Amino acid sequence: MSMHGVVIWYSRQDFRAIVWCEDSKELGIASGPTAWRNPMVAVEVGDIVGFRAEMRGSDRLCRDLHVVETQVAPSLPATVLAKAQTPPVSRIPLLHLCSSRD
């Protein structure tokens, strides 16, 4: 299935990426240089990419990944993380287990 998405994490060293897919379901995972149409192209967080999606179990793998448009949503990861913040957990007393030689 052909799809578009936004790169929300990228490792140039490992040619790995996580993509927020246009259908807002499972995140896309690109793993290694063979996932990319051209592994030498510059990719950054916030770029729109096109790819062929393949499901493997519960993982959505990206194949033939290529940049469609650069720097469309560079703040998307920070925005998502800000919205995902959960309220702080109230202080819960910790139980300390002690042992003695008695």
C-alpha positions as CSV (number, residue, x, y, z in Angstrom):
1,M,0.0,0.0,0.0
2,S,1.4,3.4,-1.0
3,M,1.5,6.0,1.8
4,H,2.9,9.3,3.0
5,G,4.1,10.3,6.4
6,V,6.3,12.7,8.4
7,V,9.7,11.6,9.7
8,I,9.6,12.0,13.5
9,W,12.9,10.3,14.3
10,Y,15.9,9.5,12.1
11,S,19.4,7.9,12.6
12,R,21.7,8.7,9.7
13,Q,24.3,6.3,11.0
14,D,21.9,3.3,10.9
15,F,19.5,4.5,8.2
16,R,16.6,4.0,10.6
17,A,13.6,6.1,10.8
18,I,10.2,6.3,12.5
19,V,7.4,7.8,10.5
20,W,4.1,9.3,11.6
21,C,1.8,7.8,8.8
22,E,-1.0,9.8,7.1
23,D,-3.7,7.4,8.5
24,S,-2.5,8.1,12.1
25,K,-2.5,4.4,12.9
26,E,0.7,2.4,13.5
27,L,4.0,4.2,13.1
28,G,6.1,3.3,10.1
29,I,9.5,1.8,10.7
30,A,12.4,2.0,8.2
31,S,15.3,-0.2,9.1
32,G,18.6,-0.2,7.3
33,P,19.7,1.2,3.9
34,T,17.6,-1.3,1.9
35,A,14.4,0.4,3.2
36,W,15.4,3.6,1.2
37,R,15.0,4.3,-2.5
38,N,18.3,6.2,-2.2
39,P,20.0,5.7,1.2
40,M,22.4,8.6,0.5
41,V,19.7,11.3,0.2
42,A,19.6,13.8,3.2
43,V,16.7,13.2,5.4
44,E,15.7,15.2,8.5
45,V,13.0,15.1,11.1
46,G,10.0,17.0,9.7
47,D,10.4,15.8,6.1
48,I,7.4,14.3,4.3
49,V,8.2,10.9,2.8
50,G,6.5,8.5,0.5
51,F,6.8,4.8,0.9
52,R,5.2,1.4,0.4
53,A,3.9,0.0,3.7
54,E,4.1,-3.7,4.6
55,M,2.6,-5.1,7.8
56,R,4.8,-7.7,9.6
57,G,2.9,-8.8,12.7
58,S,2.0,-5.6,14.4
59,D,4.8,-3.6,12.8
60,R,4.3,-1.4,9.8
61,L,7.5,-1.5,7.7
62,C,8.5,1.2,5.3
63,R,9.9,0.1,1.9
64,D,11.1,2.3,-1.0
65,L,11.2,5.3,1.3
66,H,11.8,8.6,-0.5
67,V,11.6,12.3,0.4
68,V,8.6,14.1,-1.1
69,E,9.0,17.5,0.6
70,T,11.5,18.8,3.1
71,Q,11.0,20.5,6.5
72,V,7.2,20.6,6.4
73,A,6.7,19.7,10.1
74,P,10.0,19.9,12.0
75,S,8.3,20.6,15.3
76,L,5.9,17.6,15.0
77,P,7.8,15.4,17.5
78,A,8.0,18.1,20.1
79,T,4.3,18.9,19.7
80,V,3.3,15.2,20.0
81,L,5.5,14.8,23.1
82,A,4.0,17.9,24.7
83,K,0.5,16.6,24.2
84,A,1.4,13.2,25.4
85,Q,2.7,14.4,28.8
86,T,0.9,12.7,31.6
87,P,0.3,14.5,34.9
88,P,2.9,13.8,37.6
89,V,2.3,10.8,39.7
90,S,1.5,11.7,43.3
91,R,4.2,10.8,45.8
92,I,3.7,7.3,47.0
93,P,5.6,6.2,50.0
94,L,8.1,3.5,49.1
95,L,8.2,0.3,51.1
96,H,11.7,-0.6,52.3
97,L,12.3,-4.2,53.1
98,C,15.0,-4.7,55.7
99,S,16.7,-7.8,56.6
100,S,18.7,-8.6,59.7
101,R,20.9,-11.4,60.9
102,D,18.5,-12.1,63.9
